[in-house]
Amino acid sequence: MRRKPAGVRRLSGIGVLVAALLAATACTSGGDGATRDPDPGADIPYREGTLRVLASSELADMRGVLDQAERKTGVKVRATWTGTLDAAELIASGKADGKYDAVWLSSNDYLRLSPGVGERITNETPIMSSPVALGVRTETVRRLGWQPDEVTWSQVHQAVVAGKLTYGMTDPVRSNSGFSALISVASGLSGAQAALTDADVSRAKGKLKEFFTGQKLTSGSSGWLATAYTRRGSVDALVNYESVLLSMNRDSGTGLTVIRPKDGVVTADYPFTLLTSAPQDARESGQALTSYLRGAEAQKALTEQTFRRPVVPSVPPAAGLATDKRRELPFPGSRSVADGLLDAYENQLRRPSRTVYVLDTSGSMEGERLSRLKDALAGLTGTDESATGERFRDREEVTLMPFGSEVKKVLSHTVDPDGRAAALDAIRADARALSASGDTAIFSSLQEAYSHLGRSGSGADAFTSIVLMTDGENTTGAKAADFDGFYAKLPPDRRSTPVFPILFGDSDRAELEHIAELTGGRLFDATGGQESLDGAFEEIRGYQ
Amino acid sequence: MKRIVGIFLAVLLIGGVAAAVVAGRESQVSDTATKTVRGVIGSEKAEFFADPDVVKALDEHGFSVKTETSGSWAMEELTLDGTDFAFPSSTAPADELADKYQVPGTPPRPFYSPLVVVAHRSAAEVLARNGLAALDGESRGTLRMGPYLEAARKERTWQQLKGASAHAELTGTVFIASTDPMTSNSGALYLAAASYVDNGGKVVSDKAAVARTAPLLKQLTVVQGAQQTSSDAPFRDFISGVGNPLVLVYESQVASVLLQKQEVGDLVVLYPDTTVISDHTLVPLTDNGRELGALLTTDTRLRELAVRHGFRPQGAAAEFTTATAPYQAFLNQRLTGVRQAPVPTTEWLHAMAQRARS
């Protein structure tokens, strides 16, 4: 058992994610009249007819169907977006009891592997399905000479090795689509004939490592991945749910050829699941809702609106969904195989990360703010004993760049698997030694971060990213316009490093949003409660 | 139809209960006020209880039944305070529950259904061509358990079977997807049927037999990886065109879809030549629960509705065969050539499931 039970840290992470997603929805949909909760992380008591649902973030596209369900059944869904693995921990620990009535994830497979979950969930009702597929640019398909319905994972692997294919994929530790892809590709490349075993995983490690050299984009959520893919423009393919890929084609004219590899896929079946702790009325509301969602009207609407596959025989799949069958690759039957695969991905198989933390340690951070920052960094660093995804990764180069009126220090450490404990201890010690003084030179410091990453570090082939944490506005050094000019002059490969700003204390949302937008990053909100800063740092890990 | 269910439930939930009471009185079948009866049921009976006609028929007898679903073997772990009945899908978990809650008498078994395997036609034809199944026409056949279990023991892959290469989805180890035998009835009954065959046609009833059958049962289970906890989910995956090509379900799940005149595509129903019958057994926890159990067993209209949902009413075989006459291409109405294996006691079934999952 590698993963810890959910702690408060995880809980707040979910709250932050909700805020970020709601903000994202607001930006992209231009106010679709969706009701937005001012403080979605807060506990709310059960209200009759309103289900508090812990849900996979991609289900945001079900709003139309759910609104109709509410009109027909009187049952309202109040969703809190979460990742599958976070949800599993939350439920297993009992922390979801009393806060949520139901859970609606892309899949319950991982959830069910967690001890203590079985007796907390009931009424699992699959609503629709969507396999994890590969969306490839049409010109790339042509260049590779692929027959879309004949492509196998081995062919994808060969194209990557030949340098002819790059792709984006979500972080398997935090997102089910990434995890499903990891299982598919591990099955495909190991030649496993049945559910994956530890032996299959170790046999395939060499090929898997090669396969992941082609991964040029990573993300904590499938929504941001799609945005980043469109923005980057230079990545050939995207691993995501078939439904997401087809929706991108419809909504943004992405023109992706959707490939379900011939040697097998892992399919999400979206089981609407009640928590046994839910009040009686909530459970009855849940039954009414699932009865409606399984009816022909909702099934027809959901396949047409979201490109997921219906689960009743009377409703045909929407146009555009291929009907030839694929082998369904089994999900690992034990937690040790599932976690072993995740751990291998995180620490051995994926491209390493180079991460720069640009940290505001100006005078205003003195006191409680600085101690929160130190705690958050210590939590993020983890220890040699930390579970997968809960410490800096093996091979990761971590740079702390505290700043006030200027960058005060550049503190770099690489987490060498042979000296892991020492490296993590050193990062934690550096974080603990931070002190507050000076003004706030946000833009000058960001420029230094880009320059630092430009100098060849421990690994040239790495995911690079910058996290900016500040509690105030820019007061000295380069101005926003200067930074814009600096960024525009960077060579294209360095421009691809995103900045993930964290809104904290008295920082200026507009200023930080601009930075996120300019660099292709994403804003995270840590203005919530005590734990929100930990949560924000934690969420960002999925993007590094 | 399901839409109507949704609307109907909604009406009930929004406060139409009063109206239902009035309707019940007007029908003059019962002069008592509507009694709300709460139960926890196996998922395969959810649509039966949600059927507006079932709701109406129960209402005419003064019952408003509220249900939630659970794996039959998981019911033991639920808190059943305020629950009037538990309705697992076989006698073994029912006996456990009856024992735990000290329910006197024999719990009623209003209806039953044999376990079957659904296959897409491509898979069924490949199995038949390789002697693992025998087809009676396009949409119905027999799964030959002996050869099938032998293939499983040898970890045969589809690629090794003649004719599979024409179908992209037929690769990997040949297995029947079943539910988690630790929590779900159909998965446990699958092990019951397989162990009966593997044990030379004798029901497993001691440690030695558990040990003898354990390697095969484990083989049938581990290849599946993660298993679902209710029979509804794998069947939905199958209908959705995803999931494993062979799925263990209750005959009632298939019959229900057929009786609702839904399109089933290239579905083939394979009756294992040795199978287990699932006796849906209602464990009454209160007097209301007891009355409901009796009603489901004796009321002609409710039996008719049970048939509509694919169940075979106990002691009224003709009611099922008449209703399913148009679907003989799929259903083996008289279970010709199907041997019924007895189910081991809970103790041994649990032991087998545990060994299989370990």
Interface residues (C-beta under 8 A of the other chain):
Chain A: G49 A69 K72 T73 G74 V75 D109 R112 L113 G118 E119 T122 N123 E124 T125 P126 M128 S129 P131 D149 A192 Q193 A194 A195 L196 K262 D263 G264 V265 T267 D269 P271 L274 T276 Q280 R283 E284 S285 G286 Q287 A288 S291 Y292 R294 G295 A296 E297 A298 R309 P310 V311 V312 P313 S314 P317 T323 D324 K325 R326 R327 E328 L329 P330 F331 P332 G333
Chain B: M1 K2 R3 I4 V5 G6 I7 L9 A10 L13 I14 R38 S43 A46 A50 K66 T67 E68 T69 S70 A74 E77 L78 T79 G82 H120 S122 E155 T157 H167 A168 E169 L170 T171 G172 T173 F175 D180 T183 T221 V222 V223 Q224 G225 A226 Q227 Q228 T229 S230 D232 A233 R236 D237 I239 S240 G241 V242 G243 N244 P245 V257 Q260 Q262 E263 V264 G265
